[in-house]
C-alpha cells in the first residue's frame, strides 16, 4: 500500500515566500491575482501580460501550453515563489485539469531548485498518489517522480515502496538487476531478511547488472544466498574450540572430524595470488586424499595477522602437492537474520603456499 504524501515539519525559505505571498493576496482583497505574476523587466512583463490575456479564453492543449510558458517565464524571472503559487493555485481551482501532474511536477522542481527538498518530495508523492501518469518530453512523469524520490529518500520503508513501484511499472526503462539489489539492501536495513533474499535472488537472475560501488556484488550475494539457504550446522560458537578441533583432526588424520567442520557452502581452496576463483573446483576439492598421504604439522597458535573477524592457522608438510604449506582460513559469521548464528565461526577455506 502506498504511503500517504507527507508535509515537512519545517518550512524552507521558498515555501515561506509562497505562504507570505498567498496571505498578501488574500488580505489585499484582490479579485484577480494576475498582476502579482507580471514581474521582471519591461519586456518580460509585456510577455506575461499577453500570456495571461490569452489564458482567459484558452482551452485544452492551448491552455496547457500557456500555463507552461507562464511558469517558465516566472522561473526565468527568478521568482520561484510566484511560479509555485501560480501553479498550485491553478491546480487547486482546476482539479479536473488532465495536465495537473505536469504542473505539480514543475512545482516540485521549483522547490528542488531552491533547496527545499522536503517540499519537493511532498509534491512528487502527491502526483503519484492523486494523479494519473502523463508523458512529457518523451518521458513518464511518474517515472521522474519515483526516480527523484529514490534519490532523496532516507526513510527505508518509503524507499522500499518506491523501489517496488519503479520495478513493477518501469521494468523496461531501468537496469532492473541494480534496482533489485538496492531493494534487497533496503529490506536488510529494516530486518526483512526473507524478502531481502528474494530480492537478491532476482538480482542474481540478471548477471549483466553492475553495481558501480560494489564490483564483486554478484559473487558475494551468491555466497550470502547460499549461506541463507543452508543448514549452517557446521558453525561453532568459540574460535579456539574450532581451531583445536581442526588441529586434533589433522594430528589424528581424522577425516570424519575434519569434514564435520568444513563449511558446506562457499568453501574455497585457492592460491594466495589467485584472482579467478573456480567454484566448481572448490566444491569438489577433496582434502581427505591429501591428509591420508601426509604427516601434517601445524602451529599451536594462530597467525599474528588474525583479528576478531578472521583468523589463519599455518600448516605444512602436505605431500604430493605443489605447495607444502597451507593456511586454514576461519571467519566470523555475519548473519543478523539469525541471532543464534550471527557471530559464530566457520572454517571456510584454504590458501595454498606462503603468504605474501
N, C-alpha and C positions, 0 to 999 in steps of 0.2 A: 504494500500500500504506500502511495506517495505521501511524503510528509507535507504538512501544510506550509505555505510560504511564511517566512519569518520576517519580522521587522527588527532591525538592530536596536539595541537599548540606548546607544549613544548616537546623537545626530552629528554627522560630519558637517563641515563648513558649507558645502554645496547644498545639502539638504536644508540647513538653517536658512540659507538665502532664499530657497524656494518657498519655505513656510512664511518667511517675513514678507516676501512679495505677495503671496496669496492673501495674507492678512491685510496688507495695504490696499489691495484691490477691493476687498470686501468692505473695509471701513470707509473707502472713498465713495462707495455707493454707485460705482460705475455701471452703466447699462451694458457696456461692451468693454472688453479688455484688450481690443486690438491695439490701441495706441501705446500700450505698455510694451508691446513687442516690436514697435517700429523704432529701432535703435541703430547706432553706428553713424558713420559719416553720411553726408547728403545722398550720395549715390546709392548706398545700401538702404537708406530709409525709403528712397523712392521705389526701390525694388520691392521692399517688404510691403509698402502701401499697395502697390499694384497686385502683389500676390494675394493679400487679404481681400481686395476688391473682387478678384476672380474667384476666390474661395466661396463667396456668398452664394453663387449660382452653380458651382461645380458639383458634379456627382460622380460616383463610381471611380474608375481608374483616373479620371482627371483630378478629382478631389485628392486621391492618394498622392499623385504627383505633386500637387500644390503643397500639401502638408509636409511632404518630404523636403521640398525645396525651402519652405519657411524654416523648418527645423535646421537645415544645413546653413541657411543664412544667419540664424541666431548663433549657431556654433562658430561660424567664421567671424562673427562679430565679437567673440569672446564673452558670450553671455550664456554659459551653461545653465544657470539657474532659470533664466527665462525660457530657454529651449525646453528644459524639463517641465516647467509649469505649463507651457503651451501644449505639449504633447499629453501630459497626464490629465489636464483639464478637458482636452478634446476627447480622450478615451472615456472619461467619466460621463461626459454629456452625450456620447455616441456609443453606448455599449454594444450595439449590434453591428458596428462597422467591421467588415470582414478583414480589414487590414490592421486591426488593433495590435496584433502580435508584432508587426513591423514597427509601429510607433513605440511600443514599450521596449522593444529591443534597442531602439535609439536612446530611450531614457536610460536604460542600463549602461549603455556605452558611454553616455554623457557622465553619469555618476562615476564610472570607472576611470574616465579621463581626468577627473578631478580628485582621484584618490579615495573616493567614497565607496570602497568595495562592498561593505555590508549592504548598502542600499542597492548596489548593482546586483548582488546575489538575490536580494528580495524580488527584484523585477524579473530576473531570469527565472526564478521559481514560479512567480505569478504567471508568466507566459506559459510555462509547461503545465501548470495546474488548471488554468482557465481558458486558454486559447488554442484552437487547432493549429497545426503546423502550416507554414507557408514557405514557398520557395522564393528567395530574394537573392538577386545577383547570382543565380545558378546554384545556390546552396540552401539547405534547410535551416530555418530559424531555430527549430527545436534542437537540431544537432549543434548549432552555435551555442545555444543556451547550456546544453549539457557539457560541452567542451569547456566553456568558461567556468561553470560551476565545479567541474572536476579539478581545474587548475587552482581554484581559490579555496575550496572547501577544506576544513580541518577536522570537522566532526565526522568520525568514521561511519556512523550509522547513516548519515546523509550520503556520504561518499559511496557506500555500498549500493545504495539505491540508484545513484547516478550511473555507476558502472553497469549495473544490471540493465538499466534503461537504454544506455547507448549501445550495448551489445545486442539487446533484443530488437531495437529499432533501426540500427545503422551498421549492422554487421559487415555489409559490403563497402562501407566507407572508412573503416578503421582497420588497423592491424589487430585483429581480434585476439590473437595469442597474447599480445602485450597487455591488452585490457583484462584478459582472464588472469594473467599473472598479478596485475595490480589489484584486481578484485580479491584474489586469494590473500594477498598481503593485508588488505583491509579486514577481511574475515579473521585473520590471525590476530590483528590488533584488538578485536572485540572478543576474542576467545571462542569463535565459532569454528572449531577445528575440523569437524566433518565437512562443513561447507567449504572451508579453505582447501582441503584435499581434493574435493570435487572440482573446484576451480583450477587447481594445479594440474589435475588430470586433463582438463580441457586445454590448458596451456601447452602441455606436452603433446597434444594432438596436432599442434601447429609448429612443427620443427623449424619452420622458416622464421619464426618470431625471434627478435633480438631485443634484449633489454640493455640499453646503452650503458647504464651504470653498473651492470652485473653480467659480464660476458659469459661467465660459467653457470648461468642460471639453470639451463636445461639439465646439465649433469647433476647439479646439486639438488634440483627439485626431484629428479628421478630417484635419488637416494632418499630424499625425505618421504616421498610417496611409498617407496618400497619398505622403509622402516615402519611407517604408519600401518601398513597392511600386514606386517609380520607379527609373530608371537612375542618377540623381544625377550624371550625366556633365557637368553644367554647372558644378559646383563648382570652385573654384580654391584652391590652397594659400596663395597670397600675396595679401593685400588690395590692396597697392599695385599689383601687376600687374593685378588685376582692374579697378581704377579706371582705370589707364592705358589698358587695352583699351577700356573704355567711352568714355573721353574721345576716343580715336582714332576710334572708330566714329561718335561724334557729329560730330566735326570733318569727317570724310570722307563723312558721310551713308551710312555703310556698314551697310545694313540687315542684311545677312547676318551680319556680325560681331556686331551688337547682339543678334540673335536667338540666336546661339550661346551667349551668356552669360546670357540671360534664363532665370530659373528655370522649369522645365517644369511644376512643380506648385506650388500655394499662392501664385502670383504675385498681387499686388494692385495696383490703381490707384485711388486714392481721395483725397478732400479731407482735410485735417488734422482738420477738425471732424466728419467723417462717422462716425456711430456705428453705422449699419446698413450692413453690407458685403454686397454682392451678388456672390457667387462667379461666377455665370454671366457677369456683365458684365466682371469682371476677366479671366476666361478668354478672352474674345473681344476684349479691348482691343488695338487694332492701333496700336502706336507708329509703325509704318512710314509710315502715311499722314500723320502729323503731322511726322515727321522730314524727308520729302522736300519739304515745303512751307515749312520753316523753316531759318533760318541760326542754329542753336542756339549759344549761348555757355555757358560753364561756368567755374567756379572751378578754379584749379590745385590747390588744397588742399581737404581735407575740412573739414566744419563743425567748429567748436570743441567742440560737444557730442558729437562722435563718441567712442567708447570701445572697449575691447578686444572688446566683444561686438556692437556695431552702429555703423554709420557712415552719414553723409549727404553727398551731393555736390549742391551747388546748381547748377542750370542755368536758363537763361532765354531769352527771345526765341522761345518757341513760338507759332507763328502759328495763327489761326483756332480758338483755344481760349479759353474764358472766362478761364482763368488762364495768364498768360505765363510764370510761374515754376514749375518743377517740381523736386522734390528726389528724387534717386535714392537708394534705401534699400538698404544692404548689411547682412547679418548673418552672424555666425559660426555655423556648423552645429554643432548639438548632436546627435550621433548615435553614442553609445557602442557601438551594435551593430556598427559597422564602424570600427575604429581608423584605417583609411586615409582615411575620410571625416570622421570626427569632428575638429572644429577647423578645417576648411576654411571658405571664404567663398562666399557666393552673393549675386547681385543678385536681390532677391526682391520689389521693389515700387517704386511711385512715389507721392509725395504731391504733390497739386496745390496751388499757392498758397504764400504766405509763411507761415513758421512763426509760431505764436502767434496 
